[in-house]
Amino acid sequence: MICLKIKEMAAEKRVSLSKLSRRADVDPSHLRKMYRAPCSVNITLETLNRLAWALGCDACELIEYTADGPRAYDE
């Protein structure tokens, strides 16, 4: 399963949700969904890239893979 670590990175960088929303040009309600359900929200790579830029990190730092959940290649 792939989960987003945007909330954790924003907290580490001391960037509020509203400030991140403005910097990355992401709708605040969509960003709140990312914060609340980091393992079930869908985002585009473009949005992931904008969030990474706004937080001053690499996009790979905003995602985490865990072995929980189904994998397509197990079917």
MIFI-260945 format. One line per 4 residues: number of its first residue (from 1); for each residue x, y, z of N, C-alpha, C, O. Coordinates in Angstrom, 2 decimals, always signed. Atoms other than C-alpha are relative to their C-alpha. Layout:
<atoms>
NUM = X/Y/Z/X/Y/Z/X/Y/Z/X/Y/Z | ...
</atoms>
This chain:
<atoms>
1 = +0.84/-1.16/+0.00/+0.00/+0.00/+0.00/+0.90/+1.25/+0.00/+1.93/+1.29/+0.67 | -0.75/-1.26/+0.07/+1.25/+3.49/-0.82/-0.77/+1.06/+0.78/-1.97/+1.25/+0.57 | +0.60/-1.06/-0.80/+0.57/+6.29/+1.66/+0.78/+1.29/-0.18/+1.98/+1.29/-0.43 | -0.63/-1.32/+0.09/+1.27/+10.00/+1.53/+0.49/+0.44/+1.37/-0.16/+0.17/+2.38
5 = -0.56/-0.52/-1.25/+3.45/+11.63/+4.19/+0.03/+1.53/-0.03/+0.93/+2.15/+0.54 | +0.03/-1.45/+0.16/+2.49/+15.21/+3.34/-0.21/+0.69/+1.34/+0.47/+1.66/+1.65 | +0.28/-0.60/-1.30/+1.07/+16.00/+6.78/+1.25/-0.02/+0.89/+1.57/+0.98/+1.54 | -1.20/+0.12/-0.83/+4.21/+14.74/+8.52/+1.11/+0.94/-0.48/+1.78/+1.58/+0.33
9 = -1.04/-0.87/+0.54/+6.55/+16.63/+6.18/-0.34/+1.46/+0.25/+0.55/+2.26/+0.56 | +0.42/-1.38/-0.26/+4.53/+19.83/+6.55/+0.24/+0.36/+1.47/+0.69/+1.47/+1.77 | -0.24/-0.24/-1.43/+4.71/+19.50/+10.34/+1.50/+0.15/+0.27/+1.91/+1.03/+1.03 | -1.45/-0.06/-0.16/+8.46/+18.86/+10.16/+0.56/+1.34/-0.48/+1.47/+1.91/+0.13
13 = -0.47/-1.27/+0.59/+8.93/+21.96/+7.98/-0.73/+1.21/+0.60/-0.44/+2.35/+0.25 | +0.80/-1.04/-0.65/+6.45/+23.94/+10.13/-0.76/+0.87/-1.00/-0.73/+2.09/-0.95 | +0.81/-0.66/+1.02/+4.21/+24.77/+7.19/-1.46/-0.37/+0.26/-1.80/-1.56/+0.30 | +1.41/+0.26/-0.27/+0.49/+25.12/+7.91/-0.69/-0.50/-1.27/-0.19/-0.34/-2.38
17 = +0.79/+0.50/+1.12/-2.15/+23.52/+5.73/-0.35/+1.14/-0.95/-0.23/+0.99/-2.16 | +0.40/-1.11/+0.87/-3.33/+26.89/+4.44/+1.18/+0.58/-0.77/+1.05/+0.93/-1.95 | -1.20/-0.50/+0.69/+0.20/+28.06/+3.62/+0.44/-0.98/-1.09/+0.81/-0.56/-2.19 | -0.37/+1.01/+0.99/+0.98/+24.78/+1.85/-0.97/+0.03/-1.18/-0.57/-0.10/-2.33
21 = +1.01/-0.07/+1.05/-2.27/+25.04/-0.07/+0.28/+1.15/-0.97/+0.19/+0.98/-2.18 | -0.31/-1.15/+0.84/-1.34/+28.50/-1.34/+1.29/-0.19/-0.78/+1.34/+0.08/-1.98 | -1.31/+0.19/+0.66/+2.30/+27.65/-2.11/-0.09/-1.00/-1.15/+0.49/-0.79/-2.22 | +0.06/+1.08/+0.99/+1.42/+24.47/-4.02/-1.17/+0.16/-0.97/-1.31/-0.61/-1.92
25 = +1.20/-0.22/+0.82/-1.79/+25.85/-5.57/-0.87/-1.26/-0.03/-1.26/-1.75/-1.09 | +0.85/+1.18/-0.18/-3.79/+22.91/-4.22/-1.20/+0.43/+0.83/-1.05/+1.12/+1.84 | +1.21/-0.35/-0.72/-7.39/+23.28/-3.09/+0.10/-0.46/+1.46/+0.46/-1.61/+1.71 | -0.13/+0.38/-1.41/-7.46/+23.31/+0.74/-0.84/-1.22/+0.39/-0.40/-2.02/+1.21
29 = +0.84/+1.16/-0.35/-10.32/+20.78/+0.89/+0.65/-1.30/-0.49/+0.55/-2.33/+0.17 | -0.69/+1.20/+0.51/-8.32/+18.33/-1.26/+1.22/-0.31/+0.88/+1.51/-1.47/+1.16 | -1.15/+0.19/-0.88/-5.26/+18.86/+0.93/-0.44/-0.57/+1.35/+0.25/-1.42/+1.91 | +0.53/+0.56/-1.26/-7.37/+18.18/+4.05/-0.28/-1.50/-0.16/-0.03/-2.28/+0.76
33 = +0.23/+1.43/+0.26/-8.39/+14.85/+2.47/+1.31/-0.77/+0.04/+1.37/-1.88/+0.56 | -1.31/+0.65/-0.02/-4.70/+14.03/+1.99/+0.50/-0.15/+1.43/+1.14/-1.15/+1.76 | -0.40/+0.05/-1.40/-4.09/+14.81/+5.65/-0.79/-1.07/+0.76/-0.22/-1.82/+1.54 | +0.88/+0.91/-0.74/-7.07/+12.77/+6.91/+0.11/-1.45/-0.44/+0.06/-2.36/+0.39
37 = -0.02/+1.36/+0.54/-6.79/+9.72/+4.64/+1.20/-0.18/-0.92/+1.03/-0.31/-2.14 | -1.21/+0.02/+0.84/-3.18/+9.52/+3.43/+0.19/-1.27/-0.82/+0.99/-1.28/-1.75 | -0.17/+1.26/+0.74/-3.53/+5.94/+2.21/-1.14/-0.27/-0.97/-1.13/-1.30/-1.65 | +1.13/+0.28/+0.89/-6.76/+6.29/+0.26/-0.35/+1.15/-0.95/-1.26/+1.01/-1.76
41 = +0.29/-1.12/+0.90/-6.70/+9.66/-1.50/+0.80/-0.16/-1.29/+1.92/-0.66/-1.28 | -0.68/+0.04/+1.29/-5.81/+9.88/-5.19/+0.48/+1.39/-0.37/-0.28/+2.36/-0.29 | -0.53/-1.27/+0.48/-3.54/+12.65/-6.44/+0.80/-0.25/-1.27/+1.26/-1.37/-1.53 | -0.80/+0.12/+1.23/-1.78/+13.31/-9.72/+1.47/+0.17/+0.34/+1.82/+0.70/+1.39
45 = -1.43/-0.21/-0.18/+1.96/+13.26/-10.11/+0.33/+1.49/-0.03/+1.25/+1.94/+0.65 | -0.20/-1.46/+0.05/+1.74/+16.96/-10.97/-0.25/+0.62/+1.38/+0.52/+1.46/+1.83 | +0.31/-0.52/-1.34/+0.11/+17.68/-7.60/+1.08/-0.43/+0.99/+1.50/+0.38/+1.81 | -1.07/+0.48/-0.88/+2.69/+15.53/-5.81/+1.26/+0.83/-0.20/+1.93/+1.19/+0.77
49 = -1.17/-0.79/+0.31/+5.45/+17.46/-7.56/-0.14/+1.43/+0.57/+0.82/+1.97/+1.11 | +0.21/-1.35/-0.53/+3.92/+20.85/-6.60/+0.11/+0.02/+1.52/+0.66/+0.96/+2.09 | -0.10/+0.09/-1.45/+3.60/+19.76/-2.98/+1.45/-0.15/+0.44/+1.89/+0.47/+1.41 | -1.42/+0.19/-0.32/+7.21/+18.59/-2.93/+0.76/+1.32/-0.16/+1.57/+1.68/+0.69
53 = -0.67/-1.30/+0.22/+8.36/+21.92/-4.40/-0.35/+0.96/+1.13/+0.52/+1.65/+1.66 | +0.45/-0.92/-1.04/+6.28/+23.85/-1.85/+0.61/-0.33/+1.36/+0.79/+0.56/+2.20 | -0.60/+0.42/-1.26/+7.81/+21.83/+0.99/+1.52/-0.05/-0.06/+2.18/-0.31/+0.95 | -1.45/+0.02/+0.14/+11.34/+21.99/-0.37/+0.61/-1.38/+0.18/+1.66/-1.52/+0.79
57 = -0.50/+1.37/-0.11/+11.79/+18.24/-0.62/-0.21/-0.73/-1.32/-0.81/-0.18/-2.24 | +0.23/+0.84/+1.17/+11.85/+15.46/-3.20/-1.35/-0.68/+0.13/-1.80/-0.98/+1.24 | +1.30/+0.66/-0.01/+8.55/+13.87/-4.19/+0.07/-1.36/+0.68/-0.89/-1.78/+1.33 | -0.13/+1.33/-0.61/+9.87/+10.48/-3.05/-0.06/+0.06/+1.52/-0.36/-0.94/+2.17
61 = +0.08/-0.15/-1.45/+10.01/+11.85/+0.50/-1.45/+0.13/+0.48/-1.72/+0.04/+1.68 | +1.40/-0.19/-0.36/+6.23/+12.37/+0.42/-0.84/-1.26/-0.15/-2.05/-1.23/+0.11 | +0.74/+1.25/+0.12/+5.28/+8.77/-0.25/+0.71/-1.09/+0.78/+1.93/-1.07/+0.97 | -0.54/+1.11/-0.77/+5.74/+5.61/+1.75/-0.72/-1.26/-0.44/-1.94/-1.28/-0.57
65 = +0.57/+1.29/+0.38/+5.20/+2.02/+0.70/+0.02/-0.92/+1.21/+1.04/-1.08/+1.88 | +0.06/+1.02/-1.05/+4.01/-0.53/+3.23/-0.50/-1.29/-0.65/-1.22/-1.25/-1.64 | +0.34/+1.30/+0.56/+3.54/-4.23/+2.56/-1.45/-0.38/+0.26/-1.90/-1.42/-0.22 | +1.41/+0.29/-0.30/-0.06/-4.10/+3.87/-0.84/+0.22/-1.25/-0.53/+1.07/-2.09
69 = +0.96/-0.20/+1.09/-2.92/-4.45/+1.42/+0.31/-0.86/-1.21/+1.39/-1.44/-1.31 | -0.16/+0.86/+1.19/-3.41/-6.24/-1.90/+1.00/+0.59/-0.99/+1.14/+1.80/-1.11 | -0.93/-0.42/+1.06/-0.82/-6.11/-4.65/-0.51/-0.57/-1.31/-0.94/-1.72/-1.35 | +0.53/+0.40/+1.30/-1.81/-6.31/-8.30/+0.70/-1.25/-0.53/+0.07/-2.08/-1.18
73 = -0.73/+1.13/+0.56/+0.91/-8.83/-9.11/-0.25/-1.31/+0.76/+0.25/-2.35/+0.35 | +0.32/+1.23/-0.74/-0.42/-11.34/-6.51/-1.22/-0.70/-0.59/-1.51/-1.84/-0.24 | +1.24/+0.57/+0.53/-3.60/-11.95/-8.52/+0.28/-1.04/-1.04/-0.65/-1.62/-1.59
</atoms>
